[in-house]
């Protein structure tokens, strides 16, 4: 699953729009996020790992890496 899918799943489960998610990220991180910047990151799947982890942490999700069964 790529970063785009992870963020979209969290947004869907939490009933968030890009605008609301941007507002929450600004409040929690103090960094500059806008609706447009998030939509751009979603369309390009260009979230950094730390951004996805921050989003997951804010809403009580965890990101796991599991070894494939061979």
Buried (B, 14 or more C-beta within 10 A) or exposed (E): EEBBEBBBEBBEEBEBEBBBBBBBBEEEBEEEBBBEEBBEBBEEEEBEEEBBBBBBEBBEBEEEEEEEEE
